[in-house]
Amino acid sequence: MPGLFIDVKVDPEVAKDAGIAAKLEEVCPVGIFVAAASGVEIDEQNLDECVLCDLCIEAAPKNGVRVIKLYES
């Protein structure tokens, strides 16, 4: 379930990588990403806290993470 303003999509292959999951959890200033044994999970309660810093996009492989602004068409 996406947030009211923001949704975050992680490529399924990227989501399974524990190393990238840990990196995403580390760089996100608002705790959207949670590193789990199975890879990255999204804390949906924090989605609308996103500050659009793009740190997650920079930390993941190209096109591995997408931040979707639901208020734009």
PEJO-V18741 format. One line per field, one symbol per residue. ss: DSSP state (a for helix, b for strand, c for the rest). phi: phi as a letter, one per 20 degrees, with the letter a starting at -180 (. if undefined). psi: psi as a letter, one per 40 degrees, with the letter a starting at -180 (. if undefined). Layout:
BEGIN
ss->???
phi->???
psi->???
END
This chain:
BEGIN
ss->cccccbbbbbcaaaaccaaaaaaaaaacccccbbbbccbbbbcaaaaaacccccaaaaacccccbbbbbcccc
phi->.fffdcccddggfffeefffgfffffeffdmfdcecgepecdeffegfegdlemfffffefgmfccddefede
psi->hiaddiihhhhddddehddddddddddheefdhhhideaiihgddedeehefeedddddiihedhhhhheei.
END
